[in-house]
Amino acid sequence: MESSCTQLPYSKTCCSPELHRVLDSIDSSDDDGLSIVTLVEQLEIILIRTALERTRGSKGNAAGLLGITRQRLHKKIKRYEL
């Protein structure tokens, strides 16, 4: 199965290349290598980077875009070493 934005359960048709790599890893992964924790972490990293790019590095605004507090964003940035 080839992953594409049109196969997602929402109408967005534009995703980052990083998100496509995550979706492709799901398609090419065998059952033993499929970890929801790893995939969620990869998705969080993509979303954080995208939010920071869109807000030109403003952590407060990026947190607002992500729907989390600035403190939670800071913890995730530290955790993922971004």
C-alpha beads as a LAMMPS data file, in Angstrom:
LAMMPS data file: protein, C-alpha beads

82 atoms
81 bonds

1 atom types
1 bond types

-500.0 500.0 xlo xhi
-500.0 500.0 ylo yhi
-500.0 500.0 zlo zhi

Masses

1 110.0

Atoms # bond

1 1 1 0.000 0.000 0.000
2 1 1 1.449 3.358 -0.999
3 1 1 0.963 6.067 1.595
4 1 1 -0.378 9.401 0.532
5 1 1 -2.181 12.311 2.086
6 1 1 -5.399 11.329 0.348
7 1 1 -5.479 8.043 2.277
8 1 1 -5.537 9.811 5.627
9 1 1 -8.897 10.194 7.373
10 1 1 -8.988 13.949 6.895
11 1 1 -9.020 16.238 3.902
12 1 1 -5.522 17.729 4.126
13 1 1 -3.631 17.075 0.922
14 1 1 -0.228 18.448 1.831
15 1 1 2.183 16.829 4.251
16 1 1 5.861 17.195 4.898
17 1 1 8.336 14.733 3.388
18 1 1 9.165 13.662 6.947
19 1 1 5.549 12.676 7.570
20 1 1 5.524 10.681 4.353
21 1 1 8.635 8.816 5.551
22 1 1 6.834 7.914 8.792
23 1 1 3.774 6.732 6.851
24 1 1 5.983 4.743 4.479
25 1 1 7.719 3.098 7.445
26 1 1 4.313 1.856 8.606
27 1 1 3.623 0.347 5.193
28 1 1 7.015 -1.347 4.922
29 1 1 7.225 -2.524 8.534
30 1 1 6.570 -6.094 9.526
31 1 1 4.345 -6.712 12.545
32 1 1 7.317 -7.199 14.875
33 1 1 8.873 -3.840 13.943
34 1 1 5.729 -1.749 14.316
35 1 1 5.914 0.284 17.512
36 1 1 3.231 2.847 18.227
37 1 1 5.537 4.556 20.720
38 1 1 8.250 5.038 18.096
39 1 1 5.783 6.255 15.485
40 1 1 4.163 8.732 17.898
41 1 1 7.594 10.061 18.863
42 1 1 8.515 10.522 15.197
43 1 1 5.247 12.331 14.570
44 1 1 5.743 14.583 17.603
45 1 1 9.210 15.553 16.366
46 1 1 7.835 16.422 12.921
47 1 1 4.995 18.476 14.406
48 1 1 7.286 20.344 16.807
49 1 1 9.789 21.185 14.074
50 1 1 7.001 22.335 11.766
51 1 1 5.400 24.487 14.462
52 1 1 8.748 26.087 15.320
53 1 1 9.441 26.794 11.646
54 1 1 6.010 28.360 11.146
55 1 1 6.429 30.559 14.210
56 1 1 10.042 31.460 13.388
57 1 1 11.249 29.803 16.574
58 1 1 8.709 31.261 18.982
59 1 1 8.123 28.497 21.508
60 1 1 5.052 30.174 22.971
61 1 1 3.383 30.504 19.582
62 1 1 4.507 27.012 18.535
63 1 1 2.974 25.585 21.707
64 1 1 -0.254 27.396 20.867
65 1 1 -0.295 25.863 17.385
66 1 1 0.264 22.435 18.885
67 1 1 -2.383 22.894 21.563
68 1 1 0.030 22.326 24.440
69 1 1 1.591 24.553 27.072
70 1 1 4.938 26.235 26.526
71 1 1 6.322 24.192 29.435
72 1 1 5.215 20.917 27.846
73 1 1 6.763 21.962 24.534
74 1 1 10.023 22.810 26.308
75 1 1 10.074 19.337 27.922
76 1 1 9.493 17.672 24.547
77 1 1 12.223 19.758 22.906
78 1 1 14.610 18.696 25.654
79 1 1 13.493 15.050 25.490
80 1 1 13.961 14.842 21.714
81 1 1 17.082 17.039 21.784
82 1 1 15.649 19.453 19.231

Bonds

1 1 1 2
2 1 2 3
3 1 3 4
4 1 4 5
5 1 5 6
6 1 6 7
7 1 7 8
8 1 8 9
9 1 9 10
10 1 10 11
11 1 11 12
12 1 12 13
13 1 13 14
14 1 14 15
15 1 15 16
16 1 16 17
17 1 17 18
18 1 18 19
19 1 19 20
20 1 20 21
21 1 21 22
22 1 22 23
23 1 23 24
24 1 24 25
25 1 25 26
26 1 26 27
27 1 27 28
28 1 28 29
29 1 29 30
30 1 30 31
31 1 31 32
32 1 32 33
33 1 33 34
34 1 34 35
35 1 35 36
36 1 36 37
37 1 37 38
38 1 38 39
39 1 39 40
40 1 40 41
41 1 41 42
42 1 42 43
43 1 43 44
44 1 44 45
45 1 45 46
46 1 46 47
47 1 47 48
48 1 48 49
49 1 49 50
50 1 50 51
51 1 51 52
52 1 52 53
53 1 53 54
54 1 54 55
55 1 55 56
56 1 56 57
57 1 57 58
58 1 58 59
59 1 59 60
60 1 60 61
61 1 61 62
62 1 62 63
63 1 63 64
64 1 64 65
65 1 65 66
66 1 66 67
67 1 67 68
68 1 68 69
69 1 69 70
70 1 70 71
71 1 71 72
72 1 72 73
73 1 73 74
74 1 74 75
75 1 75 76
76 1 76 77
77 1 77 78
78 1 78 79
79 1 79 80
80 1 80 81
81 1 81 82
